[in-house]
Amino acid sequence: MPQQIKLYYKNVTADIIGPEHGITQEQLNQITEKTDPLIKKINEQRKQGKTPYRDLPYNESIAKAVKNTAAKIKNRCENFVVLGIGGSALGNIALQTALNPYMHNLLDNNKRKGARLFVFDNVDPAQFGSFLEWVSDKLNKTIFNVISKSGETAETASQFLIIRKLLLDRLGPDGFKNQVIATTDATGGTLRKIVDEAQLESLEVPQGVGGRFSVLSAVGLLSAAACGIDIDQILAGARDMDKRVSDTDFYKNPAAINAAINYHYYNHGKRNSVMMPYCYALKDFADWYRQLWAESLGKAQDLAGKTVHIGPTPIKALGTTDQHSQVQLYREGPNDKIFTFLQVQNFPAKLTIGPAPESDPQLGYLAGADMEKLLNSEKIATEYALLCDKRPCLTITFDSVNPYTVGQFIYLYEVTTSITGALFNINPYDQPAVELGKKATFALMGREGYEEMAGEIQPCTKIDDSFLV
């Protein structure tokens, strides 16, 4: 039987951390009654085509197009560069960190499974400029994947315009055409116009799928395939999880339980949600989760138009690193958080700790132990310490980190987000608050049509020297 990730939730119950901070059986019964009809409602929305992200694992045409494109560039792509931001970048980063070795980019070409990966999700000129210096003599072995549904996102558009000029100057129009792949809207938008005019290779951003839900489409899968990751297994894992999170029996549905527990704690004063992987490979899924959770669930209004200003705050941590930077706060600070650990039972590398020197026999307790055992002991110890202070803890367990289990994890949290949104009675698929910042950027950069907004911004941003110390 294929591996399955599991949700362990006993350590949020009153039996473990007491009735003041733990969920009692009566409370669990109440939240089950509220969640049960929402599972059915979301399943029905899926049948009506209202949640198209749910069908991505079954879309054979997307997978085929991605694999064909990856095969086409394989022999001329030593470096694969993603230009994108938010949902166009975080999934790519998370898949690479999880499913390729830590030293992947530094391996020789004959030892890597695929291309090196570089993802630029910022417009820091020092960072991007440093990369351009490195890549400038490797352009004919570098593929640039610009990802933007509209092509008008300022960050991605600026990166693309720099790369476009570089390629045209160094390699000419044919070189530009050969080294760029666009992932964008199928029919319209600025980037689609550029694709059509320059006859660029392109893949589609699926209709109705927001960026934070798009990792199982060409948006996230092309970079994975180009870097030698088995995307068929990612999608198979997602299909496996789809069956589990569609189950109308609350106690067999990990997404429903996960959503219900997080909803309960939000309404009982624990409005911060910490995700803490005890596995370096999973660390960037905490970043991916932060966008998924924050952008989906942070809303000013509910579906009835009532002002609610609702939304849990996602926080990332990494075990064991953040035992030494955050756990002091988590144990003795305000009890306003729920913790989700990601724990892996079997790591690909087995490292045995060496013997203690004769001068320091007190280190002998470590000698001969596997580092894997130490890491998981640290997780259990941290969880125990939190439970002693009545802090609720969930754990997602992985037998191992591989494409199949990663596909399950992605799909579990996407559907958890849908169910949590239904419990909050908000729309988890829009992001209205993001738009104002985009428009303000247009105004500050002098885009035509935004002159009035530029005037409105100036009084807010003008530096008052009397407040400058």
N, C-alpha and C positions, 0 to 999 in steps of 0.2 A: 504494500500500500504506500502511495506517495506520502512524503512528510507533510504534516500539517502544523501550522503555528497554532498556539492555544492561548486563550485569555484566562488568567487566574485572578479571581476577584474576592477570595475569602478575606483578604486582609483589608477590605473596606467595611467589613461587617461589625456590628456591635459586639458579636462574640469575641472579636479580637481586640478592638480598640475602645469598647465601651459604648453605651447608648448616647452619650453626649456628642461624640464625633463619628460614630459608626452607624451604618444603616441597620435598622432593626428589621425583623421579619415583616412586621406590619408595614413599615415604610417600603420595603421591597415589593410587597404585595400591591401596594397602592401604585407604585411606579410601573409595575408590570401591567396593571389594568389600563394605565394611561398610554403605555407604549404599544400594547398589542394591536389596537386598531390602526396605529400609524404604520406598523410593518405592512399591513395589508394595503393601506393607502399608498405607500411608496411603491409597493409591487405593482399596483394598478397604474400609477403614474408612469412607471417604466413601460408597461404594455401600451400606454397611450403615446409613447415617444417623447415624454417630457423630461426624461433623464438620459439623454443619449450617451453619456459617459459609461452607463451600465452595460452597453452593448459593444464597447470597444474590444473586449477580449475575444469576441466572436467574429470580428470583422476581418475576414480572410483577405480581402482586397488591400487593406492597409498593410497587413503583415507582408503580403506578397510584394507590394510596391516598395516597402522599406528594404526588404532583403534583396530585391533586384537592384535598387540604387546602391546599396552597400557593396554588392558584388561588382557593379560597374566601376566603382572608384577604387576597389581594393588594391590594385597593383600600382596606383599612382597616388596613394594617400598614406603618407607616414604621419601626418598631423591632421587631426580633425578639430576644427575650431567652431564652437557654437557662439553666435552673437544673439543674445536674447536676455530677457530679464523676467523675474518672477517665475510664473509657471512655465515659461519658455526656457528656463535655466535650471531651476532647483531640482527637478526630476532627473535631468541629465546628470547633474553632479552626484545626486544620491545613488543612482544606478551604477555609476563608475566607481564610486568609493566602496559600495557594497560588493560588487561582483568582479572587480579586477584587483590584482595585488596592489598593495600600498606603493610599491616601487614601479608600477606599470610603465609610467612615462619615461623612466630611466633605463628600462631594459633595452638591449640591442634589438634591432628590427627582426632578427631571426628567432628571438625568444619571446617577443610579444605576440599575443593572440590577434591583435589588430592594431589600429592606429593609436598614437598618443592622443589624449583628449585635453583640450583647453576650453574652458567655458568663461565667457566674459559677460557678467551680469551687472556691470558698473561702468561708470564713465570717468573713473579716476585716471587722469592723463599720465601719471607716473607709471601705474600698473600697465596700462595698454601700450604706452610708449616703449616700455621695457620689452614687452612681448614683440612689438613690431621690429625692434632692433634685432632680436633673435631670429625672427622668422623671415626677415627680408631676403636672405639668400636661399630660402627653402620653399619659395612660393609655388614652384611647379610640383612639389610633393605635399602641398597643403590644401585641404578642402575647407572652405568657409561655409557654414550652414547658418544663414540668417533666418531667424524664427520670429515672425510677427504676423498676426492675423491681418492687421490693416497696413502695416508698414509705416505707421505714423508715430509709433512710440519713440519719443525723442532720444532715449538712450540707445536703443537698437539702431535707429535710423542714423545717428551720428557715427556709430561704429561702422556701419555698413558703408557710409559715404567715404570714410577714411580708407577702408579696404578696397572699395571700388576704384578710387583714384590710384592707390598703390598698384593694384593689379593692372589697370589700364596703362599706367606709366611704365611698368616693368615688363609686362607680358603682352600688352595690346588687347584688342577686343576679343580675340579668340582665347587668350589666356584668362581674361575675366569670365568668359562664358564657361570655360572648362573647370575653373576652380571654385565656382559658387553654386550652392544648392539653396534654394529658398523653400521654406515651409511656411505657407501663407494661405489666405482665403482662396477658395476654389475659383471664384468668379470675379471678385471686385477688390478694390482697395489700391493704395499707392504701390505696394510691393508687387501685387499681381500685374500692374501695368508695366513695371520695370522688368518683371519676368518675361512677359510677352514680347516686349520690345527687344530685349537682349537675347531672347530664346534660351533662358536659363533652365537648367534642370530644376524641377520643383515637386514638392509633395504638399498635401493638403492639411490644413488645420480643420478638423471636423466641425461641421455646423452644430451649434448649440452646446459645444463643450468649452467651458471656461478654461483658461490657462492652468489653473491649479488642479483641474481634473483631467489634464490632457497627457499625462506621462505615458499612458498605455496606447497613445496614438503615435503618428509619425513624429510628433513634437519631441517625445522622449526616446522613442525606439530607434531612430536612425543613428544617433550617436552611439547607442549601445551596440547595435549591429556592426557599425564601423569599427568598434573597438573590441570585437570578438566575443561579445556577450550573446548568449542563446536567448533570443527574444521569444522563440516559440515556447520555451519553458516558463518565461515570465507570464505570458498570456495564459498558459495552461494552469499555472498557479492561481491566477485571477479568476479563471472559470471555476476552479475548485472552490474558492472562497465565495463566489457568487451563489452557489448552491446553498452554502451554509448561512449566508446573510439574507437569503430570501425566505428562509424557514419561518413560518408563522408561529412556531412554538418559541416563546420568548427565551426559555432556558436552553434552547439548542442554537440560538442565534447570537453569535459573539458581538456583532455590530449593535444589536438591540440592547444587549446587556451593557456594553461599553458606553453607548449613548445615554442610557437611562441612569447609570451611576454618575457620569459626569454632569448630567442635568440636575440630578438630586443634589449633588454637592455644590453646584453653582447657587442653587436656591437655599443652601444651608451655610452660606458664608465663605465657601471655598471657591473663589472665583479665579484662581490661578491654577494652571494645569502644566505640571512639569513633566517633560518626557526625558528620560535618562537612560540611554543605551549603555549597557555594559559590554560593548563591542565596538571597536573603532570603525569597523566596516559599516555600521549602522548609524554613525554619528550624523551624517548629512540627511538622513531621513527625519531627524529631529527638526532640521531647518525646513525641509519640505512640509512637515506636519504643521509648523508654525504658520506658514502662509495659508495652508488649507484651512486650519482652524480659525485664524484671525480674520481672513478675508471673507470666509463663508458665514461666520457666526457673529461678527461684530456689526450690529445693525441698530440704527436709530429708531426704526419703525417696525411694527409687526405686520402681519398680513392684513390686519383690519385697519391699518393706518394709524394705530395708536403709538404714541411716542414711548419707547421703552429703553432706549440706550442700553442694549443688552450685549453680552458676549464675554466668554471666558478668555483670559489672557494666557496664551501659550508661552512656555519658557523652555529653553533647551539646556540640557546639562549633559555631561559625559562622565561615566564611571570608568576608571576610578579618579580621573583628573579632578572632577568637581566635588569629590569628597573633601578635598583640601582647599576649596574656594567657596562653596555654597552651603554645605551641609550644616555648618554652624547656624546660619540663618534659618535653614529649613527645620532644624530641631528646636531651636530656642526662640526664634522669631514668631511672628503671628501665625496662628494655625489657620491659614487661609488658602491652602494648596492641596491639590490631589496629585499624587505621583504615579507615573506610569513607567515602569522599568522595562527595558528590552533585554532579555537574557538569552544567551546562546549556549547550548549544551556541548556542542562539539565544534572545535575550531580546526581549520585546515592544517595549521602548524602545531606540532607537539614540541614544546620546549621544556626541557627539564632544568630545574634550578641546580646550580653547582654546589659543591660542598662548602661548608663554612670553614674559614681559616682557623687554625688552632688557637690563635690569639683572640678570636671572637666566637666562642662556642655557643653563645646565646642566639646566633643566627642559624643554629642547627635545625630548628623547627622548619625552616624553609628548604633545607637541603634535600634534593631528590624528588621534590614535589613538582608537579606540572604547573606551568604558569597559568594554564587554563583553569586549574583548580583554585589558584590564588585569586584570579579575577572573579570567578563566580562566588568564592567565599567572601570577597569584598562586597559584592552585590547583596548577598544574604545578610552580611553584617550591617550594611547601611540600612537596609530595609528593617531589620530588627531594631536598630537605634531609632528610626522614625516611628515605628509602631510603639515603642516604649513611651514616646511623646504624643501618642494618639493621633498620628498623621496617617491618613488613608492611603493605601498603596495597591496599585494594580500591577500585574506583570504579563507581558506578552512573551511567550517562550518560543524559541526557534530550536529545533533539533540541530540545524546547521543553517548557515547563510548561503543560499544558492538561488538561482533565478526563480525556481518554483516557489520557494518560501517568500522571496521578496515580492513576487507577483501577488501572493496571498495578502501580504501586509498592506500593500498599496490599496488593494480593493477593499480590504477590511476597513481602513480608515476613511476611504471615500464614502462608503455607505454609512459608516458611523456618523460622518458629518451630515449626510442627508437626514438621518433619523434624529440627530440632535437638533437640526434646524426645524424639523417638524414638531419636536417637543417644545421648542421656544416659540413656535408659530411665526417664524420669520422665513424669508427667502434666502436660502444658503447659496444661490447660484448667481446673484448679482453682486456688484461692488461699487455702488454709487459714490461713496466717499472718495474713491481713488481718482475720479474724473476731475475734481477741482484742482488737485495738484498738477495733473497733466496740463490742464488749460492754463494754469498760472505759469508753468514752464514755457508754454508757447508764447505767452505774453512777454515774459522776461527776455526771451530770445528774439523778440521782434517779429513774430509771425504775423502776417497780414490778417486783419480781422479781429485782432485781440488788443487793439490800442486802448480801448476803454478800460479793459481789465488791467492793463499795465499801469494806467493812471491810478486805479484803485489800490494797486499793490504798493506803490511807491511810499505813501505815508507809513505803511506798516513795516517797511524794511529800511527806511532811512535811519542811519546811525545818529543818535543823539550823543554828542561828545561828553555831555555832563554825566552820562551813565557809563562811560568807558574808563576803566581804572587799570 
